[in-house]
Amino acid sequence: MSVHTMRRRFTVDEYLHMARTGILTERDRVELLDGDIVEMTPIGRRHAGCVAALLRVLLAEIGSRAVVWPQGPIRLSDRSQPEPDVALLRLRPVSYSEADAEPRDVLLVIEVAETSLRRDREIKLPLYADAGIAECWIVDLSSREIEVFREPASSRYATARRHGVGAAVSPLAFPDVAVDVAAIFR
């Protein structure tokens, strides 16, 4: 005998209302992905160290040319508001504390993956591509590589390249910036 279950998908507005009313609190490490409220993987030492290294490099190299956005929400659609580990956002007249970061604001999104690699590749990457995010990096802590995805086209990226220790990667928006892969794994 099969059981039919109904799935209730939420909008970003409903999700934010749950946070405002205390249904979800800061202790709930969750994000909204395609209408589902999904628990985020706990951040371990290696993950935190890699995010810190990325922030250090990006802030030093990009400075005031963009907003370096650590673990901040990005409203991709009415049903998705992920919180990538790091994003580079365009400068704009309205502060990001006053209005949501949206796909048109995103120059680069970076996910650091240790135990979240499958979710990042299979769930988040297609959402970023659907939203038209020009470039996404997945930093794979296990393989010590950065996977660079570019050219979004309907739920996927047309180009994908891996860069290991010994290589450097430049964001599309800042071709003058070379991120040394080894430096972010130290």
C-alpha positions as CSV (number, residue, x, y, z in Angstrom):
1,M,0.0,0.0,0.0
2,S,1.5,3.3,-1.0
3,V,1.1,6.5,1.0
4,H,0.7,9.8,-0.8
5,T,2.3,12.7,1.0
6,M,1.8,16.4,0.2
7,R,4.8,18.6,0.2
8,R,4.4,22.2,1.3
9,R,6.8,24.6,-0.5
10,F,7.4,28.0,1.0
11,T,8.0,31.4,-0.6
12,V,10.8,33.7,0.5
13,D,8.3,36.0,2.0
14,E,6.7,33.2,4.1
15,Y,10.2,32.0,5.1
16,L,11.2,35.6,6.2
17,H,7.9,35.9,8.1
18,M,8.8,32.7,10.0
19,A,12.1,34.3,11.0
20,R,10.4,37.6,12.1
21,T,7.8,35.8,14.2
22,G,10.3,33.5,15.9
23,I,9.3,30.3,14.3
24,L,12.8,30.2,12.8
25,T,15.6,31.7,15.0
26,E,19.3,32.4,14.4
27,R,20.0,29.0,16.0
28,D,18.2,27.4,13.1
29,R,21.0,27.2,10.5
30,V,18.7,26.9,7.5
31,E,18.2,28.3,4.0
32,L,15.4,28.2,1.5
33,L,16.1,26.2,-1.6
34,D,13.4,25.8,-4.2
35,G,10.7,26.2,-1.6
36,D,12.2,23.7,0.9
37,I,13.6,24.9,4.2
38,V,16.9,23.0,4.3
39,E,19.3,22.6,7.2
40,M,22.7,23.8,6.5
41,T,25.7,21.6,7.2
42,P,27.6,22.6,10.4
43,I,30.7,24.6,9.6
44,G,33.9,22.8,10.7
45,R,37.4,24.2,11.2
46,R,38.6,23.5,7.7
47,H,35.5,25.0,6.2
48,A,35.8,28.2,8.4
49,G,39.5,28.5,7.6
50,C,38.9,28.3,3.9
51,V,36.1,30.9,4.0
52,A,38.5,33.2,6.1
53,A,41.2,32.7,3.5
54,L,38.9,33.5,0.6
55,L,37.7,36.6,2.4
56,R,41.3,37.7,3.1
57,V,42.3,37.3,-0.5
58,L,39.2,38.8,-2.1
59,L,39.2,41.8,0.2
60,A,42.9,42.5,-0.4
61,E,42.6,42.1,-4.2
62,I,39.2,43.6,-4.9
63,G,39.0,46.1,-2.1
64,S,36.3,48.7,-2.7
65,R,35.4,47.6,-6.3
66,A,32.7,45.2,-5.1
67,V,30.9,44.1,-1.9
68,V,32.5,41.0,-0.4
69,W,29.4,39.3,1.1
70,P,30.2,36.4,3.5
71,Q,27.4,34.0,4.3
72,G,24.7,36.5,3.4
73,P,21.3,35.8,1.8
74,I,20.7,36.2,-1.9
75,R,17.1,36.2,-3.1
76,L,17.3,34.1,-6.3
77,S,13.5,33.8,-6.9
78,D,10.2,33.7,-5.0
79,R,11.2,30.3,-3.7
80,S,14.9,30.4,-3.1
81,Q,17.1,32.4,-0.8
82,P,20.4,30.5,-0.3
83,E,23.3,31.8,1.9
84,P,26.5,31.0,-0.1
85,D,29.7,31.0,1.8
86,V,31.0,34.0,-0.1
87,A,29.6,36.2,-2.8
88,L,30.9,39.2,-4.7
89,L,28.2,41.8,-5.2
90,R,28.2,44.8,-7.4
91,L,28.3,48.2,-5.8
92,R,24.9,49.9,-5.9
93,P,23.3,53.1,-4.5
94,V,20.9,51.2,-2.1
95,S,22.7,49.4,0.7
96,Y,22.3,45.6,1.0
97,S,21.0,46.2,4.5
98,E,18.1,48.1,3.0
99,A,17.2,45.8,0.0
100,D,17.8,42.1,-0.8
101,A,20.8,41.0,-2.9
102,E,19.3,39.7,-6.2
103,P,20.8,37.8,-9.1
104,R,21.5,41.0,-11.0
105,D,23.7,42.1,-8.1
106,V,25.8,38.9,-8.0
107,L,29.2,38.9,-9.8
108,L,30.4,35.6,-8.2
109,V,29.0,33.1,-5.8
110,I,31.3,30.7,-3.9
111,E,30.3,27.6,-2.0
112,V,32.9,25.9,0.2
113,A,32.1,22.2,0.3
114,E,33.3,19.5,2.6
115,T,30.2,17.4,3.5
116,S,27.9,19.6,1.4
117,L,29.5,18.9,-2.0
118,R,26.6,16.8,-3.4
119,R,24.0,19.4,-2.3
120,D,26.0,22.2,-3.7
121,R,26.4,20.5,-7.0
122,E,23.0,19.0,-7.4
123,I,20.7,21.5,-5.8
124,K,22.4,24.9,-5.4
125,L,24.3,25.0,-8.6
126,P,21.2,24.5,-10.8
127,L,19.4,27.2,-8.8
128,Y,22.3,29.7,-9.4
129,A,22.3,28.8,-13.1
130,D,18.5,29.2,-13.3
131,A,18.8,32.7,-11.8
132,G,21.5,33.6,-14.3
133,I,24.4,34.0,-11.9
134,A,27.3,34.4,-14.3
135,E,29.9,32.5,-12.3
136,C,29.9,30.0,-9.4
137,W,32.9,28.4,-7.7
138,I,32.7,25.3,-5.6
139,V,35.7,24.9,-3.4
140,D,36.1,21.2,-2.8
141,L,38.0,20.8,0.5
142,S,38.5,17.0,-0.1
143,S,40.1,17.3,-3.5
144,R,41.7,20.7,-2.8
145,E,40.3,22.1,-6.0
146,I,38.1,24.9,-7.1
147,E,35.5,24.0,-9.6
148,V,34.6,27.1,-11.7
149,F,31.2,27.2,-13.5
150,R,30.4,29.8,-16.1
151,E,27.9,30.5,-18.8
152,P,24.5,29.7,-17.1
153,A,22.0,28.0,-19.4
154,S,18.7,26.7,-18.0
155,S,19.6,24.9,-14.8
156,R,23.2,24.2,-15.7
157,Y,26.5,25.9,-16.6
158,A,27.9,25.4,-20.1
159,T,31.5,25.5,-18.9
160,A,33.0,23.8,-15.9
161,R,36.7,23.7,-15.1
162,R,38.7,22.3,-12.1
163,H,41.7,24.2,-10.8
164,G,44.1,22.5,-8.3
165,V,46.9,23.6,-6.1
166,G,49.5,25.3,-8.3
167,A,46.9,27.1,-10.4
168,A,45.3,30.5,-10.1
169,V,41.7,31.5,-10.8
170,S,40.4,34.9,-11.9
171,P,36.8,35.9,-11.4
172,L,35.1,37.0,-14.7
173,A,34.2,40.3,-13.2
174,F,37.8,41.0,-12.1
175,P,40.2,39.4,-14.6
176,D,43.1,41.3,-13.0
177,V,42.7,39.4,-9.8
178,A,44.4,36.0,-9.6
179,V,43.3,33.8,-6.7
180,D,46.1,31.4,-5.8
181,V,44.4,28.0,-5.2
182,A,47.1,26.9,-2.8
183,A,46.6,30.1,-0.7
184,I,43.0,29.2,0.2
185,F,43.9,25.7,1.4
186,R,46.7,26.8,3.7
